[in-house]
């Protein structure tokens, strides 16, 4: 009778699945490790694109500097235009209207 109980208990237990070599060595399932690795790689590529891509922070800084340069050039040209207009009116012997 003891043998029958032992066999019944053995059948009642859930069958244990066989662990892979990787799972035995690390304690993690290979699919989870691969998914986490893929996630880290994708995140790294995204961050790399943010810093070095066409829409990167470095490009933004360059464009902001270029915008500031253009604005200062506009101010310089406006002043030069006003000076040249004044000189033109003086040559025509007219007074500039203000």
C-alpha positions as CSV (number, residue, x, y, z in Angstrom):
1,X,0.0,0.0,0.0
2,X,2.9,2.3,0.7
3,X,4.1,1.9,-2.9
4,X,0.6,2.9,-4.3
5,X,0.5,6.1,-2.1
6,X,4.0,7.1,-3.3
7,X,3.1,6.5,-6.9
8,X,-0.2,8.5,-6.4
9,X,1.7,11.4,-4.8
10,X,4.2,11.3,-7.6
11,X,1.5,11.6,-10.2
12,X,-0.3,14.4,-8.3
13,X,2.8,16.6,-8.4
14,X,3.0,18.9,-11.4
15,X,5.7,17.8,-13.8
16,X,8.8,19.9,-13.5
17,X,10.0,21.3,-16.7
18,X,13.6,20.8,-17.7
19,X,15.8,23.9,-17.3
20,X,17.9,25.0,-20.1
21,X,21.7,25.4,-19.8
22,X,21.4,29.2,-19.7
23,X,18.6,29.1,-17.1
24,X,20.7,26.7,-14.9
25,X,23.7,29.0,-15.1
26,X,22.1,32.4,-14.7
27,X,18.7,31.7,-13.1
28,X,16.9,33.8,-15.8
29,X,14.9,32.7,-18.8
30,X,16.8,33.3,-22.0
31,X,13.8,35.0,-23.6
32,X,13.7,37.6,-20.8
33,X,17.4,38.3,-21.1
34,X,17.1,38.7,-24.9
35,X,14.1,41.0,-24.5
36,X,15.9,43.2,-21.9
37,X,19.0,43.3,-24.1
38,X,17.0,44.3,-27.1
39,X,15.3,47.0,-25.1
40,X,18.7,48.4,-23.9
41,X,20.0,48.4,-27.5
42,X,16.9,50.2,-28.8
43,X,17.1,52.8,-26.0
44,X,20.7,53.3,-26.7
45,X,20.0,53.9,-30.4
46,X,17.3,56.3,-29.6
47,X,19.5,58.3,-27.2
48,X,22.3,58.2,-29.7
49,X,20.0,59.7,-32.3
50,X,18.9,62.4,-29.9
51,X,22.5,63.5,-29.4
52,X,23.9,62.9,-32.9
53,X,21.1,62.6,-35.4
54,X,19.5,65.1,-37.8
55,X,17.2,66.4,-35.0
56,X,19.8,66.3,-32.3
57,X,20.6,68.6,-29.5
58,X,23.9,69.6,-31.2
59,X,22.0,70.6,-34.3
60,X,19.5,72.6,-32.2
61,X,22.4,74.5,-30.6
62,X,24.0,75.2,-33.9
63,X,20.7,76.5,-35.4
64,X,20.1,78.7,-32.3
65,X,23.6,80.2,-32.7
66,X,22.9,80.7,-36.5
67,X,19.6,82.4,-35.7
68,X,21.4,84.8,-33.2
69,X,24.0,85.5,-35.9
70,X,21.3,86.3,-38.5
71,X,19.4,88.6,-36.0
72,X,22.6,90.6,-35.4
73,X,23.2,90.8,-39.1
74,X,19.6,92.1,-39.6
75,X,20.2,94.8,-37.0
76,X,23.5,95.8,-38.6
77,X,21.9,96.0,-42.0
78,X,18.9,98.1,-40.7
79,X,21.4,100.6,-39.2
80,X,23.4,100.7,-42.4
81,X,20.2,101.1,-44.4
82,X,19.1,104.1,-42.1
83,X,22.6,105.6,-42.6
84,X,22.5,105.2,-46.3
85,X,18.9,106.6,-46.5
86,X,20.0,109.7,-44.5
87,X,23.0,110.1,-46.8
88,X,20.8,109.8,-49.9
89,X,18.3,112.4,-48.6
90,X,21.2,114.7,-47.7
91,X,22.6,114.3,-51.2
92,X,19.2,115.1,-52.7
93,X,19.0,118.1,-50.2
94,X,15.9,116.8,-48.5
95,X,15.3,116.4,-44.9
96,X,14.5,112.9,-43.6
97,X,11.0,112.5,-42.2
98,X,10.9,111.1,-38.7
